Amino acid sequence: EGKDEEAEKIYLKILKEYPDFKELAAEALYELAVLSGKKGETQKALSVLADLSEKFPEQSHCSEGYFFRGDILSENSEYEKAIPFFMKASVKRPGSLLAAASFGRLGDCYFALSSKDSSNLVKAADCYRKVLDSPLAPIDIREQAMFKLGRCEEKLGDYGAALAKYRELIYNYEADWNRGLKRDVLWLSKSGDSAIKIYLRKGNEDGLEMAEKLYSKLLEMGVDTIKQMSQNIDALREK
């Protein structure tokens, strides 16, 4: 806490003594907003970020500021207010990692709003596709986007398209696993769980066989979180 207070004094001093050094001043404002956010002073953080975009719209930290504003608002479930800021961040830095992250968060906002208007699922899916189109998006962000795109397609009733996304994610993970590369199983687990449920929806022997094969494969790769699915598989086998 003492270090944060000292840092705040330094950033305030920079703003007072070096206002004409725009990049430096913009960074100071951004860091002041971060410090306010850490203390839970979200309204103060939003106010500082508003100053940042007003005074230094052309500086690089303005883009991070837009993303941070969207982040604060979406964390408070103010998705409609968050959307314009994630959009601005993506426009200010096209083709960047920040843009890819912004599209991912835009997708999350639209997905959260789909309970009010199902057309938001289409918008969410489009955002997740843009993440997948980005060559700069790291593998964890790509896996997250691919799973969430599958969820959008599933909710839109296109189970085949959703299953294709889940299977692609599982295949990519398995290929790395076979090469001895072990990664976080979070999105593999979620995709496996969703894929098994789609197979079981078929209610026939073919669906049951595919569900059982996938279930065994996931357990082999160390995904223990899908063990509860054995009850659903057993129920369909009995039926």
N, C-alpha and C positions, 0 to 999 in steps of 0.2 A: 504493500500500500504506500509506503514511504517513497519507493522508487517511482510509482505512478504520479505522486504529487510533485516530485522533483521534475519528472518529464513534462508534466503539464506546465510548470513554470517556464521551462526551456522553450516549449512551443509557443507560449504566449509572448515570450520575449522576442522570438523570431518574428512573429506577426507585427509586433510593435516597432522593431528596429529594421526589419528587412522586407517591408511590404512590396517593394518594387522588384524583388527577386521572386517572380511569380511561381516558379516550380517549387522553390523552397517554402514559400508561404502556403501554397496549396497543400503540400505534404504536411505542414504543421497543422492546418485546419483538419485534414483527414485524420491525423493521429490524435488530435483532441477529441474528435468524434468517437474514435475507437476507445479512448480512455473513458468517455462518458458511457459508452455502451457496456464496458466491463463493470462499471459501477451500477448498472441498471437504470441509468438516467436516460431513457430512450427518447424522451421529448427533447432534451437538451442535445442529444446526439443528432436528432433529425434537424434541429435548428442550425447546428454547426454545419451539417452537410448541405443545407439549403444555402448557407452563406458561401460554401465552397463552389457550388454550381453557379451562383450569381456572380461571384467575384473572379473566379478563375475557370470559366467554361472550356477553355482551350487546353488546359493543363491535363497531364495524364492521370493525375489523382482524381480528377472529376469523374472519370469513368468508374473507378473503384468506389467513389462516393455514391454514384447512382446505384451500383450493385448493393452497397451496404444499406442504403435507404430501403431498397426492395427487400433485403434480408430482414431488417427490423420489422417492417410492416407485415411481411408474410409470417414471421414468427408470432406475431400478435393476431394471426388469422385475418388480417386486412388484405385479402388477396387482390381485390379489385384495385385498391390503392397501390399495391406493390407492382402490379403488371407494368405500368408506364415506366417505372424506374429500371426494371430489368430490360425492357425494350430499349431504353436510352443507352444503357451500358453496352448492349449488343451492337447498336448502331455506331456508337462512338469508337468502338474497337473491333471492327469487322474482321472475321477470320482469325481472331485471337482465342486463347484459352479462356479469357474472361467472357468472350461472346458465347463460347460453348457452354460455360457454366451458367450464363444468363439464360440461354435457351432451356437448359435443364430446369432452372427454377421457374421460368415461365410455364413450362409444361406442368410442373407441380401446382402452380397457382390455378391454371385452367382445369386441371384434374380435380382439385378441391372444389371448384365452382361448378363442376358437372352435375352435382346433386340438385342444383337450382335450374340448370339448363344443359341438357345432354349434348347440345351442339359444341359445348366447350371441350368435349372429349376429342372431337376432330381437331380443334386448335391445339390441344395438349399433344396429340399424336404427331402433328406437324412439327412442333417444337422438339420433341424427342428425336424425330428423324434428322433435324438439323444438327443435333448433338452427334448423332452417328455419322453424319456427313463431314464432321470436322476432323481433319487429320491430326489436330493437336490434342484432342481429347484423350486423356489417359485411360487405361483399360478399365479402372474401377468406375469412372464416369460413364464410359461406353456401356458397360454391363448394366449399370443402373438404368440408363436410358433405354436399352434394349428390353429389359424386363418391364419397365413402365409403359413402353410402346405396346408390348404384348397385352398388358392389363387394359389399355385403352381399346385395343382391337377386340379383346374378350368382352368388355362391357358394351361395345357396339354390336356384338353378336357374331363377329367374324372369328369363330373358334379356330378355323384352319390357319388363318394368318397369325393369330395369337400363339398357337402351338408351334408354328414355324419359328417364331422369335425365341420361344423358350427352348426349343430343340437346338437352335443355333448357339445360344448361350451355353447350353450344356455341352455341346460338341466342342466348342472352343476351349472350355475349361478342361474337358477330358483330354484333348490333344496336348495341352500344357502339362496336365497331370501325368500322362504317359511319358513325357519327356523329363519328368522329375521336378517340374516347376509347380510349387504349391502356392496357391493364392487364397485370399479370403473367400470363404464358401457362402457368404451372405446371399449374393444374387443367384448363385447356383442353387442354393437351398430353396429360395423363393420361386425360381423358375421350375425346379423339379416338382415342388408342391403343386403349383398351378397346372403343370402339364399332366400330372397324375390325375388331378381332379377332372380335367377335360376328357382324358381317356375313360375314366369311370362314368362320366356323363353318358357315354355311348350305351352303357347298360348291356353290352353283348360280350361274347367270348373274345373277340378281337381286341376290344378296348381293355378287357381284363388282362389279357396277355401282355399288351404293351405297357400297362400300368405296372404289372409285376416285374417286367424286365427293367423298366426305368427305376423302380424302387430298389431293386437289387444293385443296379449300377451306382446309384447315389450312395447307398450304404457302403459299397466297396470304396468309394472315394471319400468316405469319412463324414458324410452328411447325416448326422444323428437326429437332426431336428425334424426329419420327415417320418420318424418311427411311428408317430400317431396315425399315419396314413394306412398302416397295416390293418387297422380295424375296418376302414372303408373298403379295402381290398378284400378282406375276409367276408364282409357282408355281401359284396357282389358275388363272390365265389359261391357262397351258400345259396344265394338267390338263383 
